[in-house]
Amino acid sequence: VARASDATASQPAKDDRATAGEVRPGKGFTLGKHKTLPGWKVAKDTSLGETLFSVTGKVKNVSDAKSTALIHFKFLNEAGEVLGTVQCNSADLEPGQVQALNCIPDGKYRRYTRVTAELAAN
């Protein structure tokens, strides 16, 4: 169960246009102009030789203009330490278009208690 461990922790993200927040694998959320669709997953990625954090899922452009999704996931332990991050993006999506996320892992996979998502800098 995810919980905030300090006063600076983000509140759980609702399906709104948040800029950052705590998210739960499998549950859809919207950041800015894009909705990460329900069913997204956190897994172990061993393709680079080490066991790293991996995120898979699809994103939809929910705006009325062409836009690229740029999402930064953080995996934290109970003390709030960042254990790993995953940077995800999409191609330029027209309004309503859906695409699988393209994600780059960073950080050895291990037990985490919270996941946050925020808009990545352009």
HELIX and SHEET records of a PDB file:
SHEET    1   A 5 ALA A  20  VAL A  23  0                                        
SHEET    2   A 5 ARG A 114  LEU A 119 -1                                        
SHEET    3   A 5 SER A  67  LEU A  76 -1                                        
SHEET    4   A 5 VAL A  82  LEU A  93 -1                                        
SHEET    5   A 5 ASN A 102  ASP A 106 -1                                        
SHEET    1   B 4 PHE A  29  LEU A  31  0                                        
SHEET    2   B 4 HIS A  34  THR A  36 -1                                        
SHEET    3   B 4 LYS A  58  ASN A  61 -1                                        
SHEET    4   B 4 VAL A  98  ALA A 100 -1                                        
SHEET    1   C 2 LYS A  41  ASP A  45  0                                        
SHEET    2   C 2 LEU A  52  THR A  56 -1                                        
END                                                                             
